[in-house]
Amino acid sequence: MAGSGIPRWMWALADDFPFAQAPEGVSADFDHPSLVGYHSLTIGCSICIALAVLFAAARLYAKVRIIRKASIDDYFFWVSLPMLLTVLSLYIYLDNHGAYGYHAWEIKIRVLTKPILACTFLHQMFLPATTWLIKATLLFLILGAFKTIKWLRLMCCGGIITMFLFYAATFAIAVSSCRPRGGTDRVSFLAGMASRECAGTDSPIQKMSLGTAIFAVISDIYILILPLPAVRKLNIRKKKKLGVYIIFSSGALACFFSILSLGFRIKSFGTKDLTVDSIPNMVTNMVELTVGLIITCIASVSKLARLFIDNRFGGLFGGNTYPTASDEGQIQMKPRRKHFPGGLSELDSMKTFGTTVDTEINHSTSLEPLYTTPTRHSSVVSGSISNELYGEPS
C-alpha cells in the first residue's frame, strides 16, 4: 500500500494522495470512482441483522413464556447478540461512507475520516471477541445437553479454552498492529491503520487473517461433529433422534460459509485493493457468525412452532392426543403430556420437539420410565435427556 510505514507527521500532508497505487495501465478516476458490488456488504449485513433479531425474539419469548429456565448458553447468547449486531452495524457504516466498495487507488486519503478510521479499528477489536462468544455459546449448548457424558464434557471445555486462547491472541495482534500512533486524533488513527504492520501486504494482520480463516473452518467442523456420537447413543425414538440430528447438523451451514470465507481470504491474500477484494470474505464471515448464533435458537423456535401448531391446529392434526392400547387391546386416544415449565435440564437450550418430564392430564404426578435399556450412556443420557426432552410415550 502506498505510503505504508511513513512517519506519523507526514500523514497530515498526505490527504491528496491515493490510498493505494493503481495497477499498471489503469488510470484512477477520483471524481467519479466506480462502485463495485452495489453495496453487497450492506445488503448482506442487513439481512443478517434482521434474521438475528427475529430468531433472538423467538428465543426470548420461548424462554420467558414457555421454558422459564435459563442455562449458561443463554447468558453467552445475550452477550454475543449485541456484539454481533455491533460488528454488522460497523460494516454497514463503513460500506456507506466510502471505506469499502471503491478501488483503493480511486480513494484519496482525505476520504478516510476519523469516524471511518475509528470504526475500522473498533471492528478489528470486536470481531475476535464476537467470534469466540458465538462459538462458546454453541459449545455451552452442547455441554448443557450432554453434561452427563464425561468425554464430551471435557471436549467441550477444551474447545472453549483453546478457542479463547486463539481469539485472544488474534485480538492482541490486531490492537497492537493497528493502534493509533501518538494520540487519538485523525492523524493518529490514520498512522496506525495505514502503517506497514496493519496495512502492508506482508503485515501480521494479513497473515493473521488467513490463519484465522483456517482456524475458523477447523473449529466449525469440530463443533459440528462433536455431539454426533452422543446423539447416536440416545435411547429414544428414531423420529426424535432425527430431530436432534437436524438441530446439531445445521452447523454444516456455518461450516459451508466458513470454507467460502477461507477461499475468499486465500484469493485476496496480499492484495493491494483491500477495499474491494475483502468484501466477499467479510460477507461470508458475517453470514457464518449469524448462522452460528441462529443455530442456538433453533431448538427454542422449534419448540415455539410446535406449541403454536398444537394450540391452533391440534384438533386437525391430532396434536393434543396420541393413540395407545388399553388392557383389552382396544386403541384409545390419550391426552399428551403437558409441558412443565423449567423441567429439569430439558436439553437445556434445546427445548424442542415435544417436552418433558411432565405429568399426564388428571393422572399421577410421578414420572413414568420410558426406556429401560441399561447401557452406560443410554441409561444416563436417555434418563436426563430423553425423558425430559421427549415426554411423549413412544
C-alpha positions as CSV (number, residue, x, y, z in Angstrom):
1,M,0.0,0.0,0.0
2,A,1.4,3.4,-1.0
3,G,2.8,5.3,2.0
4,S,2.7,2.3,4.3
5,G,5.1,2.8,7.2
6,I,5.8,6.5,6.7
7,P,6.2,8.7,9.8
8,R,3.1,9.9,11.6
9,W,3.7,13.6,10.9
10,M,3.7,13.0,7.1
11,W,0.1,11.7,7.1
12,A,-1.1,15.3,7.9
13,L,0.2,16.2,4.4
14,A,-1.0,13.1,2.6
15,D,-4.7,13.9,2.1
16,D,-4.4,14.3,-1.7
17,F,-2.5,11.0,-2.2
18,P,-4.4,7.8,-3.3
19,F,-4.9,5.1,-0.7
20,A,-3.1,2.6,-3.0
21,Q,-1.1,2.7,-6.2
22,A,-3.1,1.9,-9.3
23,P,-2.1,-1.2,-11.3
24,E,-0.1,-0.7,-14.4
25,G,-2.2,0.5,-17.3
26,V,-5.1,1.6,-15.0
27,S,-5.9,5.3,-14.6
28,A,-7.6,6.4,-11.3
29,D,-10.8,8.4,-11.5
30,F,-11.0,10.3,-8.3
31,D,-14.0,12.5,-9.4
32,H,-16.2,9.6,-10.4
33,P,-14.9,6.4,-8.8
34,S,-16.7,3.2,-9.8
35,L,-18.8,1.4,-7.2
36,V,-18.0,-2.3,-7.0
37,G,-20.5,-4.8,-5.7
38,Y,-23.5,-2.4,-5.3
39,H,-23.2,-2.2,-1.5
40,S,-23.4,-6.0,-1.2
41,L,-21.8,-5.7,2.2
42,T,-24.7,-3.5,3.4
43,I,-27.3,-5.9,1.9
44,G,-25.7,-9.0,3.4
45,C,-25.3,-7.4,6.9
46,S,-28.8,-6.0,6.9
47,I,-30.2,-9.4,6.2
48,C,-28.1,-10.9,8.9
49,I,-29.3,-8.3,11.4
50,A,-33.0,-9.0,10.6
51,L,-32.5,-12.7,11.0
52,A,-30.5,-12.4,14.2
53,V,-33.1,-10.1,15.8
54,L,-36.0,-12.3,14.6
55,F,-34.6,-15.5,16.0
56,A,-33.5,-13.8,19.2
57,A,-37.0,-12.5,19.8
58,A,-38.4,-16.0,19.3
59,R,-35.8,-17.4,21.7
60,L,-36.6,-14.8,24.3
61,Y,-40.4,-15.4,24.1
62,A,-39.9,-19.2,24.3
63,K,-37.6,-18.8,27.3
64,V,-39.8,-16.4,29.2
65,R,-43.2,-17.7,28.4
66,I,-42.7,-21.4,27.8
67,I,-39.4,-22.8,29.2
68,R,-38.9,-20.5,32.1
69,K,-35.4,-21.7,32.8
70,A,-32.1,-20.2,32.0
71,S,-28.8,-22.0,31.2
72,I,-25.3,-20.9,30.8
73,D,-25.6,-20.7,27.0
74,D,-28.4,-18.2,27.4
75,Y,-26.0,-15.8,29.1
76,F,-23.4,-16.2,26.4
77,F,-26.1,-15.7,23.8
78,W,-27.3,-12.4,25.2
79,V,-23.7,-11.1,25.2
80,S,-23.0,-12.4,21.8
81,L,-26.1,-10.9,20.2
82,P,-25.3,-7.2,20.8
83,M,-21.6,-7.9,19.9
84,L,-22.7,-9.3,16.6
85,L,-25.1,-6.5,15.9
86,T,-22.3,-4.0,16.6
87,V,-20.0,-5.7,14.2
88,L,-22.7,-5.8,11.5
89,S,-23.6,-2.2,12.1
90,L,-19.9,-1.1,11.8
91,Y,-19.7,-2.9,8.4
92,I,-22.8,-1.1,7.2
93,Y,-21.4,2.3,8.3
94,L,-18.1,1.7,6.6
95,D,-19.7,0.4,3.4
96,N,-21.9,3.5,3.1
97,H,-19.2,6.1,3.9
98,G,-16.7,5.4,1.2
99,A,-14.5,2.9,3.1
100,Y,-15.5,-0.1,1.0
101,G,-16.9,-0.7,-2.5
102,Y,-14.4,1.6,-4.3
103,H,-11.0,0.6,-5.6
104,A,-8.2,1.6,-3.2
105,W,-6.4,3.6,-6.0
106,E,-9.6,5.7,-6.6
107,I,-9.8,6.7,-2.9
108,K,-7.9,9.7,-1.6
109,I,-6.5,9.7,1.9
110,R,-8.9,12.6,2.8
111,V,-11.8,10.2,2.4
112,L,-10.6,8.3,5.5
113,T,-12.2,10.5,8.2
114,K,-11.7,9.9,11.9
115,P,-15.1,8.1,12.3
116,I,-14.2,5.7,9.4
117,L,-10.8,5.0,10.9
118,A,-12.2,4.6,14.4
119,C,-14.9,2.3,13.2
120,T,-12.4,0.2,11.4
121,F,-10.3,-0.1,14.5
122,L,-13.3,-1.0,16.6
123,H,-14.3,-3.6,14.2
124,Q,-10.9,-5.3,14.4
125,M,-11.3,-5.3,18.2
126,F,-14.9,-6.5,18.3
127,L,-14.6,-9.3,15.6
128,P,-12.4,-11.7,17.5
129,A,-14.3,-11.3,20.7
130,T,-17.7,-11.8,18.9
131,T,-16.4,-14.9,17.1
132,W,-15.3,-16.6,20.3
133,L,-18.5,-15.7,22.1
134,I,-20.7,-17.3,19.4
135,K,-18.6,-20.4,19.2
136,A,-18.5,-20.6,23.0
137,T,-22.3,-20.4,23.0
138,L,-22.6,-23.3,20.7
139,L,-20.2,-25.4,22.8
140,F,-22.0,-24.5,26.0
141,L,-25.2,-25.6,24.3
142,I,-23.7,-29.0,23.6
143,L,-22.2,-29.1,27.1
144,G,-25.5,-28.5,28.8
145,A,-27.3,-31.0,26.6
146,F,-24.8,-33.9,27.3
147,K,-23.3,-32.9,30.6
148,T,-23.5,-36.4,31.9
149,I,-21.0,-37.7,29.3
150,K,-17.6,-37.2,30.7
151,W,-15.6,-37.3,27.5
152,L,-17.9,-34.9,25.7
153,R,-17.8,-32.5,28.7
154,L,-14.0,-32.5,28.5
155,M,-14.0,-32.0,24.8
156,C,-16.4,-29.0,25.1
157,C,-14.3,-27.4,27.8
158,G,-11.1,-28.0,25.9
159,G,-12.6,-26.4,22.8
160,I,-13.8,-23.3,24.7
161,I,-10.4,-22.8,26.3
162,T,-8.5,-23.4,23.0
163,M,-10.7,-21.0,21.1
164,F,-10.4,-18.4,23.8
165,L,-6.6,-18.5,23.7
166,F,-6.6,-18.3,19.8
167,Y,-9.0,-15.4,19.5
168,A,-7.4,-13.6,22.5
169,A,-4.1,-13.8,20.6
170,T,-5.9,-12.5,17.4
171,F,-7.3,-9.6,19.4
172,A,-3.9,-8.7,20.8
173,I,-2.2,-8.8,17.4
174,A,-4.9,-6.6,15.8
175,V,-4.8,-4.0,18.6
176,S,-1.0,-3.8,18.7
177,S,-0.6,-3.6,14.9
178,C,-3.4,-1.1,14.1
179,R,-3.5,1.0,17.3
180,P,-3.5,4.8,16.9
181,R,0.1,6.2,16.8
182,G,0.7,9.2,19.1
183,G,-2.8,10.2,20.2
184,T,-6.5,9.9,19.4
185,D,-6.9,12.4,16.6
186,R,-7.4,11.6,13.0
187,V,-3.8,11.6,12.1
188,S,-3.0,9.2,14.9
189,F,-5.7,6.7,13.7
190,L,-4.5,7.1,10.1
191,A,-0.9,6.5,11.0
192,G,-1.9,3.3,12.8
193,M,-4.4,1.9,10.3
194,A,-2.2,2.6,7.3
195,S,1.1,1.5,8.9
196,R,3.1,-1.3,7.5
197,E,2.2,-3.5,10.5
198,C,-1.5,-3.1,9.9
199,A,-2.0,-2.4,6.1
200,G,1.1,-3.8,4.5
201,T,0.8,-6.7,2.1
202,D,3.1,-8.7,4.3
203,S,1.7,-7.4,7.6
204,P,0.9,-9.5,10.6
205,I,-2.8,-8.6,10.0
206,Q,-2.8,-10.2,6.5
207,K,-1.1,-13.3,7.8
208,M,-3.4,-13.5,10.8
209,S,-6.4,-13.1,8.6
210,L,-5.5,-16.2,6.7
211,G,-4.7,-18.1,9.8
212,T,-8.0,-17.1,11.4
213,A,-9.9,-18.4,8.4
214,I,-8.2,-21.7,8.6
215,F,-8.8,-22.0,12.3
216,A,-12.5,-21.0,11.8
217,V,-13.0,-23.9,9.4
218,I,-11.3,-26.4,11.8
219,S,-13.3,-25.1,14.8
220,D,-16.6,-25.1,13.0
221,I,-16.1,-28.7,11.9
222,Y,-15.1,-29.6,15.4
223,I,-18.3,-28.1,16.8
224,L,-20.3,-29.9,14.1
225,I,-19.1,-33.4,14.7
226,L,-18.6,-33.2,18.5
227,P,-22.1,-34.1,19.6
228,L,-23.0,-36.6,16.9
229,P,-21.6,-39.8,18.6
230,A,-23.6,-38.9,21.7
231,V,-26.8,-38.3,19.7
232,R,-26.3,-41.7,18.1
233,K,-26.4,-43.4,21.5
234,L,-29.6,-41.7,22.7
235,N,-32.2,-44.4,23.5
236,I,-35.1,-42.5,22.0
237,R,-37.5,-43.0,19.1
238,K,-36.0,-42.6,15.6
239,K,-38.2,-39.6,14.9
240,K,-37.0,-37.8,17.9
241,K,-33.4,-38.7,17.3
242,L,-33.7,-37.5,13.7
243,G,-34.9,-34.1,15.1
244,V,-31.8,-33.9,17.4
245,Y,-29.6,-34.8,14.5
246,I,-31.1,-32.0,12.4
247,I,-30.5,-29.4,15.1
248,F,-26.9,-30.3,15.6
249,S,-26.2,-30.9,11.9
250,S,-27.5,-27.5,11.0
251,G,-24.0,-26.4,11.9
252,A,-22.9,-27.7,8.5
253,L,-24.3,-24.5,7.0
254,A,-21.9,-22.5,9.2
255,C,-19.1,-24.8,8.0
256,F,-20.0,-24.1,4.4
257,F,-19.8,-20.3,4.8
258,S,-16.6,-20.7,6.8
259,I,-15.0,-22.6,3.9
260,L,-16.2,-20.0,1.5
261,S,-14.7,-17.3,3.7
262,L,-11.4,-19.2,3.7
263,G,-11.4,-19.4,-0.1
264,F,-12.0,-15.7,-0.5
265,R,-9.2,-14.9,2.0
266,I,-6.8,-17.0,0.1
267,K,-7.8,-15.3,-3.1
268,S,-7.3,-11.8,-1.7
269,F,-4.2,-12.6,0.3
270,G,-1.5,-9.9,-0.3
271,T,-3.9,-7.8,-2.3
272,K,-3.4,-4.0,-2.5
273,D,-7.1,-3.5,-3.2
274,L,-8.4,-4.3,0.2
275,T,-11.4,-2.0,-0.1
276,V,-12.9,-4.3,-2.8
277,D,-11.2,-7.7,-2.6
278,S,-12.0,-8.1,1.1
279,I,-15.8,-7.6,0.6
280,P,-16.7,-11.3,-0.3
281,N,-14.7,-12.5,2.7
282,M,-16.4,-10.0,5.0
283,V,-19.9,-11.0,3.8
284,T,-19.4,-14.8,4.2
285,N,-17.7,-14.3,7.6
286,M,-20.7,-12.3,8.8
287,V,-23.1,-14.9,7.4
288,E,-21.1,-17.7,9.2
289,L,-21.3,-15.9,12.5
290,T,-25.0,-15.1,12.1
291,V,-25.8,-18.7,11.2
292,G,-23.9,-19.9,14.3
293,L,-25.9,-17.6,16.5
294,I,-29.2,-18.7,14.9
295,I,-28.4,-22.4,15.4
296,T,-28.5,-21.8,19.2
297,C,-32.1,-20.5,18.7
298,I,-33.4,-23.3,16.5
299,A,-34.5,-25.5,19.4
300,S,-36.5,-22.7,21.1
301,V,-38.0,-21.7,17.8
302,S,-38.9,-25.3,17.0
303,K,-40.5,-25.6,20.4
304,L,-42.4,-22.4,19.9
305,A,-43.6,-23.5,16.5
306,R,-44.7,-26.9,17.8
307,L,-46.8,-25.4,20.6
308,F,-48.3,-22.9,18.2
309,I,-49.3,-25.7,15.8
310,D,-50.7,-27.8,18.7
311,N,-52.7,-24.9,20.1
312,R,-54.1,-23.7,16.7
313,F,-54.3,-26.9,14.7
314,G,-54.2,-29.6,17.4
315,G,-57.6,-30.9,16.6
316,L,-56.9,-31.0,12.9
317,F,-53.6,-32.9,13.2
318,G,-54.2,-34.7,16.4
319,G,-51.5,-32.8,18.1
320,N,-53.1,-32.9,21.6
321,T,-53.6,-36.7,21.7
322,Y,-51.8,-39.8,20.9
323,P,-53.1,-43.4,20.3
324,T,-52.5,-46.1,23.0
325,A,-53.6,-49.6,23.5
326,S,-55.9,-50.4,26.5
327,D,-55.8,-53.5,28.6
328,E,-58.5,-55.0,26.4
329,G,-56.4,-54.4,23.3
330,Q,-58.5,-51.5,22.0
331,I,-57.0,-48.4,20.6
332,Q,-57.8,-45.3,22.6
333,M,-56.7,-41.7,22.3
334,K,-55.0,-40.3,25.4
335,P,-54.0,-36.7,26.0
336,R,-50.4,-35.9,25.5
337,R,-48.3,-34.7,28.5
338,K,-48.3,-31.0,29.0
339,H,-45.1,-29.1,29.2
340,F,-43.8,-28.5,32.7
341,P,-42.0,-25.1,32.6
342,G,-38.4,-25.4,33.6
343,G,-38.5,-29.2,33.6
344,L,-35.1,-30.4,34.7
345,S,-32.4,-29.9,32.0
346,E,-34.7,-30.5,29.1
347,L,-31.6,-30.5,27.0
348,D,-31.4,-27.0,28.4
349,S,-31.2,-24.7,25.4
350,M,-32.7,-27.3,23.1
351,K,-36.3,-27.2,24.3
352,T,-37.6,-28.5,21.1
353,F,-39.7,-31.3,19.8
354,G,-42.2,-32.2,22.4
355,T,-41.4,-31.8,26.1
356,T,-40.5,-33.2,29.0
357,V,-40.7,-34.5,32.5
358,D,-44.3,-33.7,32.9
359,T,-47.4,-35.4,34.2
360,E,-50.4,-36.6,32.2
361,I,-53.6,-34.7,32.5
362,N,-55.6,-35.8,35.5
363,H,-53.2,-38.6,36.3
364,S,-50.4,-39.3,38.7
365,T,-47.6,-36.8,39.0
366,S,-44.9,-39.5,39.1
367,L,-42.5,-39.8,36.2
368,E,-43.1,-42.9,34.0
369,P,-39.9,-44.6,33.0
370,L,-39.9,-44.6,29.2
371,Y,-36.8,-46.5,28.5
372,T,-35.1,-49.3,30.4
373,T,-32.2,-50.4,28.2
374,P,-29.2,-50.4,30.7
375,T,-26.2,-49.2,28.6
376,R,-23.5,-47.0,30.0
377,H,-24.5,-43.9,28.1
378,S,-28.1,-44.6,27.0
379,S,-29.3,-45.1,30.6
380,V,-27.8,-41.9,31.8
381,V,-28.3,-39.7,28.7
382,S,-31.8,-41.0,27.9
383,G,-32.8,-40.5,31.6
384,S,-31.6,-36.9,31.7
385,I,-32.4,-36.0,28.1
386,S,-34.9,-38.4,26.5
387,N,-37.4,-38.4,29.4
388,E,-37.1,-34.6,29.8
389,L,-37.0,-33.6,26.1
390,Y,-39.4,-36.2,24.8
391,G,-42.1,-36.7,27.3
392,E,-44.5,-38.3,24.8
393,P,-44.7,-42.1,25.1
394,S,-43.3,-44.0,22.1
